Amino acid sequence: MHKYFTILFFIFCLTANAQSDTAVISQLIDAIAKEQVQQTGRDFYAGMFPSYRECGGSPHNYQPDNNIFYTAVSVFALKNILPYLSETNRLKAEAIIAKATGMYPLYRNKNGLPFYSFWANKDKIMPHTFVFQYLKGVFGQSEDADDSVMALMGLDNNDSDNTALKKRMIEVSNLSQKKIIATYKRYKNIPAYSTWLGYRMPVDFDFGVHCNLLYFMLEKKLPLVKQDSATIFLLQQMIANRDYIKSPVYISPYYVRTPVLLYHIARLMDRFTISQLELYKPQLIADIHQQLATCHNVMEQIILRTSLLRLGSAAPPLELNNLQEFEESNQQQFVFFQARAAFSYPTPLKQIFLHWSYIYYYFYCPAYYKILWLEYLVEKEQKAK
């Protein structure tokens, strides 16, 4: 009899927890919709998710930043969970996506090519900075591969755009016209994709960006070429060497943090079976558990749990019950994306200046953090079925 009641109690707890998650999912979608910009104003375009930037060094100059990045990754995440939402929530999410993608043309290449810039074509770079915002003519505004693939994956499929973007990525890949100087010697002769699309930009590698580029290639079913194989090989080598633990900022000057890199590789491996990477699942799972034991930011705890679920492992319970607890947590201190001016410096200058706080910037987006929590709850719900 005692065993019978124990089983009933366990089922009751599971049901109550599932009902609680369902309620939070609905609340999160409503909260995300409220944070979306409704009218174009001084700092943001209608449809965007507000994001903010601060310098690593003092004075930090915390300011609004009118970039496409956080809106594009938000749309990408929302699109991926659409099939698993209730009809009511799906319709709300689709409305959010439609509003967000409506402003993408402002960031597209001025000649109509499917290349996207971090800031809109007519805008200043680094808005509200003391000096950099006035130097667009000096630094230019190169389109980048990460924003481009994220934007295209959020839009309706366009084979012509996909093909044109891949062509440019091949043209500016490592060893095609230039050779990377800002990486370990062991990786310099790998003809992997670069993070930048401009012909005049230096070749640059980033672990997180490479995960996103491969996701795009595989999702769009584009013909795989040597640059794809090389990019997979580069990721495989970085995983084998555990560079994402030993030197995350060096192999990923834009995503920087180990939990964020693990999140990217787990997302790629969950969606696509890449034989060269499958061997490392146990290693990645073990490293995620190690990170869970040492990371104290709630957002890192969330994305690490999502990563475990995506790699087919159980995730420990998350003690976060409602939106108020979330808002009062340390989520505001989380940095998903950074910009470090020393990305192109050769060794050893890169190792030195990557850590000089006056030439790197943190980027924040409250709505995207809610989307990451939403993503975890949906992933957890699906894995429980």
PyMOL commands that set and color helices and strands:
alter all, ss='L'
color gray80, all
select helices_A, chain A and resi 2-35+69-84+87-101+104-107+132-134+136-139+145-154+159-171+185-187+207-219+226-240+243-246+248-251+258-271+275-278+281-294+298-310+323-327+330-333+341-344+349-353+357-359+366-384
alter helices_A, ss='H'
color red, helices_A
select strands_A, chain A and resi 52-55+63-64+337-340+360-364
alter strands_A, ss='S'
color yellow, strands_A
deselect
rebuild
show_as cartoon
